[in-house]
């Protein structure tokens, strides 16, 4: 059994936008208004929802860029660390037991 510990901010925002749009459309459809007015309200709200979705996508894209940069920095730091340790190991391994400078 898999357990979801939490949702990302992106998932919450998308869920909110979808819920708000669905609620608005249902509210407009069941409200007493002429068809032309109802269609106009739906069209306007869909345009707003589309803009909000674009904003969310833009923010998610920026977040992904930051994650990518930080991941690359981490990889470089790990590579540097291993290279340093490799050099230290190679320096130590060139001195064999019994040779340690004593003759």
N, C-alpha and C positions, 0 to 999 in steps of 0.2 A: 504494500500500500504506500503510495507516494503522498507526501505531505507538502503543500505549498506554504512556505514560511512567510512569504510576503510578496507584494506586487511592486514592480518598479514604478517610478513616478510617471513614466511614459504610458504604461498600461492603465494606470489610474486616470490619467488625463484623457486618453482615448476613450475609455469607458464612460467618463463623464460627458464628453462631447457627444458620443453616440446616444447616451441616455437623454441628454437635453434635447437633441434633435428629434428623437422619437417621441418624447413627451410633448414637445411643441406641436409636431405634426398631428398627433392624436387629439390634442386640445383644439387645434384649429379645425380639424375635420368634424369634430362633434359640437363645435360652437355654432350657434345660429348666425350665419352670415351668407350673403350671396356668393355664388360659385366663383365669379370673377375676383371678388375681394379675397376669398379663401385661397385661390390659386396664387394671387399676388403675395399674400402673407407667406405661403409655403416657399415661393421662389425667393423672397427676401431672406427668409431664415436659412434656406439652403446655401445662399451666397455667404452669409455670416458664418455658417458652420464650415464651409469650404475654406474660408480665410483662417478660421481657428485651427483647422486641420493642417493648413500650410505652415502656420506659426509653430505648431507642435512638431511637425516634421523637421522644420528648420532647427529648432532647439535640440531635437534628437540627433540631427546630423552634427551639430556643434559638439554635443556630448560625445559622440562616437569619435570625432577627431581628437578630442582631449584624451579619451581612453587609449586610442591608437598611439598617440605621442608618448603617453606615460608608459605604456607597455613597451614601446621601443626603447625608452630610456632605461627601463628595468632590464631589458635584454642586454643592452650595452653594458650596464653596470655588472651584470652577472658574467658576461664575457671577459670584461676587464679583470674581475676578481679571479676567475679561473686561469687566465693568462698569467697573472701575478703568482698564483699558487703553483702553477706549472713551472715557472722559472725558478721559484724557491726550491721546489722538489728536485729539479734537474741540477741545481747548484749543490744540493746536499748529496745527491746520488753519485756525483762524480768523485766524491771522497769515499773510498771503500774501507771497510773495517780493516784495521791493521795498517792502513796507509796514512792515516790522519796526520801526516806531517812528521811522524816519528820514524827514524831509521835506525 
